[in-house]
Structures are given as C-alpha cells and as structure tokens.
Amino acid sequence: MPGDSRARRPDNQSARGLRTNLKKLSIALALAGLLLATALVGWYGFHGIVAEMLSVGGWGFVSFCAWQLATIVVLGVAWRVVAPPGGRLSPAPFVLGRLVRDSAAACLSFSMIGGFVFGVRAVVLRGVGWTVAALSMVVDLTAEFLAEIAFALGGVAVLFAQSTRPSLSWPIVIAIAAMLGIGAAVLRWWKGAPLLFARFARKMLGDRFSGQSAIAASERELADMFGDSGRMALGTGLHVIGWLCKGFGNWIAFRLLGSHIDIIGAMAIEALLHALLIPAVVVPGYAGVQEAGYAAIGTLFGIPPEISLAVSLLRRARDIAIGIPVLLVWQFVEVRRLRGAKSPIAPGDEK
C-alpha cells in the first residue's frame, strides 16, 4: 500500500545512512592502521623486512597457505557441530562460510562484524536456513571465545616462564584481564545477540535480507543450541584445536623467516596477540594494530621487531592470496544466482 511504502522510506534512508557511516568509519580506521603499519615498517627498515619476507620462497609460502586452509576446515567443522543436529547438514557449507567470513574480514573494508554477515550469507547460499546459519554463528562465536580464553591463559603462563623482559609483561597481563572481564560481560548478556546481529545484517546489507524476521523471535532455538552441552563442549574443544592450529601456523611463519623460537613460544605469541586484538575488532583487518602487537609481544620473547613485523606482513600476504580468489568465486556465484532469479521466462516455456 502507498501508506506502507511511505512508512518504510525513513527506515530505508536510516539504513543507507548507517551503511554510509560504517563505510566511512571502516575506511578511516583502515587508513589510520595502514599509516601505523607503514610507520613501523619504515622505522625498523623497509628493505630488511621485505628481504626477510622474500627469503621464505615460493614453496614455503604455499605450505604456509595450505596450513591455514587446513585450520579453516577445523573451524568450519566446529561451527557445524554447534548447529542443530537435524536435517543432516553437511560441514561443507559451514567450512565455506568460515572461509568467506575470514576472507571478507581480511580483504574488504569491513570490520570483523561485517565478515560475520558475509559468512552467514555464504552458508545460506549452500541451502542452510538463514535462522540456523545466523543463530549457530552466535553460538559458534561463543564457543570460539571460550576456547580463546583458555588459549590466552596458556599464553600468559608461557609468557612468565619464557619472557626475556618480565617487567614488561605486566601490561600484557592487565590487557588479558580486561579482555576476560569484557568476555564475561558478553557471555552474561548473550540473549540479545541474535536480535542485534539481525538488525546489523539488515541495515548493512539493506533489502537483501528483507523478510527474514524469524531470527528476531528465535530465542528458544538459540537457548536449545546453548543448552546442548555435549555439542557446546565439542564445539569449544574443536575451537581449542583450531587455536592450537593457528599457533602452529605462527611457528611455521617464524621458522620460515629463520627464527629459532620453539612451538610453545610461537603459540604463546599467537594467544597474546589475539587477546590484545579483541578491542580492535572494529579496525578492518586489524590494520596496524596487528603489526604493533607483533612487534611488542615478540620483543618479550627475544624476537627482533624486524622478524615479528615480517611475520605479520607474511600473514597478510597469505590472507590476500587465499581471500581474493575466495571472494571472487563467491561474488561470481552471487551474480549467477541473482541473474537466474531475475531472468524472465521465455515465450513458450510457460506450462
């Protein structure tokens, strides 16, 4: 009805305004982070850091990327585990969703939250219902965060055992404690997460998710997912394995660059880095923040800043090498789907 159309117009304008503001904020934070990363690389020597990266070689870089893909499979399976058991859902859509989610967060001018939305969208395109995909992501994020807390605590223990500069370890510990407090608050108020996530998705992607209002009334489904203690424990356990896989990938990067750090130390750096990155979730790709974190934490383990910065840049190169092809294929699938939905029925095809 005309009246309904007029009533919806302010909401559409508000959604467009929010998307514009989010885009501007993301671009501003990305530029600020890029400037910070450039300053750090310039301070410690651009040519030396680039030379360190090139020393990895082609096969070394391929093995680094291959390990990341294996890690994503583990994380995708963890997402599938916490989803409802009915429907005989394959893990494949959730592995694809995790791949798209991480690729979008690393390569596009969105924060991690934007990557969550695109990850859910990728799962939906593989035939999983929007409600199941979105609600299971909320549960999966909780399981991942619980695993991250355990991983971070392990990193703190290793920090005190191996740090070459114990007096500088306390700021890291204070940051970890603040992260735990924030995490406890988030877990305390998880009931509002699905509604907030749905609103963000609609306002960010406009009418693409119009008509998907069922998620706003799905608290019972969410409670059922959280209440399945067996699946929740299994999902959290798989995420612990996923964090350990990330830590092992960090060790691979250090070893490729010639560092003699042991596996435990490399995993501790990964744990502490991600704990410190939690407040920077609104910064696209953690631009600049990741480099600063690597340089600071690596120093506590006796790693020269040049090596730590080279590891950070090597990770970014890996994320781009994986993420760009994934996003191109995903967009190709989206375009084909939209064209198929809009294509008219040819004369004579009607039945």
BELWOUR-V960968 format. One record per residue. RES is the residue in three letters. OMEGA is omega as a letter, one per 20 degrees, with the letter a starting at -180 (NA if undefined). Layout:
# BELWOUR-V960968
res	omega
RES	OMEGA
RES	OMEGA
This chain:
# BELWOUR-V960968
res	omega
MET	a
PRO	a
GLY	r
ASP	r
SER	r
ARG	a
ALA	a
ARG	a
ARG	r
PRO	r
ASP	r
ASN	r
GLN	r
SER	r
ALA	r
ARG	r
GLY	r
LEU	r
ARG	r
THR	r
ASN	r
LEU	r
LYS	r
LYS	r
LEU	a
SER	a
ILE	a
ALA	a
LEU	r
ALA	r
LEU	r
ALA	r
GLY	r
LEU	r
LEU	r
LEU	r
ALA	r
THR	r
ALA	r
LEU	r
VAL	r
GLY	a
TRP	a
TYR	r
GLY	a
PHE	a
HIS	r
GLY	a
ILE	r
VAL	r
ALA	r
GLU	a
MET	a
LEU	r
SER	a
VAL	a
GLY	a
GLY	a
TRP	r
GLY	r
PHE	r
VAL	r
SER	r
PHE	r
CYS	a
ALA	r
TRP	r
GLN	r
LEU	r
ALA	r
THR	r
ILE	r
VAL	r
VAL	a
LEU	r
GLY	r
VAL	r
ALA	r
TRP	a
ARG	a
VAL	a
VAL	r
ALA	r
PRO	a
PRO	a
GLY	r
GLY	r
ARG	a
LEU	r
SER	r
PRO	a
ALA	r
PRO	a
PHE	r
VAL	r
LEU	r
GLY	r
ARG	r
LEU	r
VAL	a
ARG	a
ASP	r
SER	r
ALA	a
ALA	a
ALA	a
CYS	a
LEU	a
SER	r
PHE	r
SER	r
MET	a
ILE	r
GLY	r
GLY	r
PHE	a
VAL	a
PHE	r
GLY	r
VAL	a
ARG	r
ALA	r
VAL	r
VAL	a
LEU	r
ARG	r
GLY	r
VAL	a
GLY	a
TRP	a
THR	a
VAL	a
ALA	a
ALA	a
LEU	r
SER	r
MET	r
VAL	r
VAL	a
ASP	r
LEU	r
THR	r
ALA	a
GLU	a
PHE	r
LEU	r
ALA	r
GLU	r
ILE	r
ALA	r
PHE	r
ALA	r
LEU	r
GLY	r
GLY	r
VAL	r
ALA	r
VAL	r
LEU	a
PHE	a
ALA	a
GLN	a
SER	r
THR	a
ARG	a
PRO	a
SER	r
LEU	a
SER	a
TRP	r
PRO	r
ILE	a
VAL	r
ILE	r
ALA	r
ILE	r
ALA	r
ALA	r
MET	r
LEU	r
GLY	r
ILE	a
GLY	r
ALA	r
ALA	r
VAL	a
LEU	r
ARG	a
TRP	a
TRP	a
LYS	r
GLY	a
ALA	a
PRO	a
LEU	r
LEU	r
PHE	r
ALA	r
ARG	r
PHE	a
ALA	a
ARG	a
LYS	r
MET	a
LEU	r
GLY	a
ASP	a
ARG	a
PHE	r
SER	a
GLY	a
GLN	a
SER	a
ALA	a
ILE	a
ALA	a
ALA	a
SER	a
GLU	a
ARG	r
GLU	r
LEU	r
ALA	r
ASP	r
MET	r
PHE	a
GLY	r
ASP	a
SER	r
GLY	r
ARG	r
MET	r
ALA	r
LEU	r
GLY	r
THR	r
GLY	r
LEU	r
HIS	r
VAL	r
ILE	r
GLY	r
TRP	r
LEU	r
CYS	r
LYS	r
GLY	r
PHE	r
GLY	r
ASN	r
TRP	r
ILE	a
ALA	r
PHE	a
ARG	r
LEU	a
LEU	r
GLY	r
SER	a
HIS	r
ILE	r
ASP	a
ILE	a
ILE	r
GLY	r
ALA	r
MET	r
ALA	r
ILE	r
GLU	a
ALA	a
LEU	r
LEU	a
HIS	r
ALA	r
LEU	a
LEU	a
ILE	r
PRO	a
ALA	a
VAL	a
VAL	a
VAL	a
PRO	r
GLY	a
TYR	a
ALA	r
GLY	a
VAL	r
GLN	a
GLU	r
ALA	r
GLY	r
TYR	a
ALA	a
ALA	a
ILE	r
GLY	r
THR	r
LEU	r
PHE	r
GLY	r
ILE	r
PRO	a
PRO	a
GLU	r
ILE	a
SER	r
LEU	r
ALA	r
VAL	r
SER	r
LEU	r
LEU	r
ARG	r
ARG	r
ALA	r
ARG	a
ASP	r
ILE	a
ALA	r
ILE	a
GLY	a
ILE	r
PRO	r
VAL	a
LEU	r
LEU	r
VAL	a
TRP	r
GLN	r
PHE	r
VAL	r
GLU	a
VAL	r
ARG	a
ARG	a
LEU	r
ARG	r
GLY	r
ALA	a
LYS	a
SER	a
PRO	r
ILE	a
ALA	r
PRO	a
GLY	r
ASP	a
GLU	r
LYS	NA
